[in-house]
Amino acid sequence: MISVNIINKSDLPLPKYETEGASGMDLMANIDEKIILSPFKRVLVPTGLYIELPSHLEAQVRARSGLAIKYGVTVINGIGTIDSDYRGEIRVPLINLGEKDFIINKGDRIAQLIISEYVKVKWNLVEDLNHTDRGENGFGSTGI
């Protein structure tokens, strides 16, 4: 387990792992008034949280599967990346892909936060890549 500095400017609890095997922690909406998210509309929801990640970590903001399947509410960009040098508030970009208005209240769990290590690469510019059996076959080439 790695310690990470966090500032909480809300009166909501800090994100936490809900089960022993959980990889994500729920982010909660830190809003004064409810948000009505109409179908196909977007909103940026504040959390009141600010983090200071070590340089080898990133935070990923992901959709909550229950909101996605039950209501069609998901994170706009699939997975939002929070870089280690970002010091602003964590805000969640949501979109309603459902058919009905979705109401967000203060304290609602709106997304998951996953902390992950990453590796930086140095590009080696070459003329050819090593041969594989798959080659350039992509998009469905290994079956459905």
Protein Blocks (a to p, Z undefined) as FASTA:
>chain_A
ZZdddddfbfbdcdddfbfklcbdcdddddfbdcdddehiacdddehiacdddfkbccdd
dddfklmmmnopacfklpacddfkbcbdcddddddfbfbdcdddehiafbdcdddddddd
dddddfbdcddfklmagehinoZZ
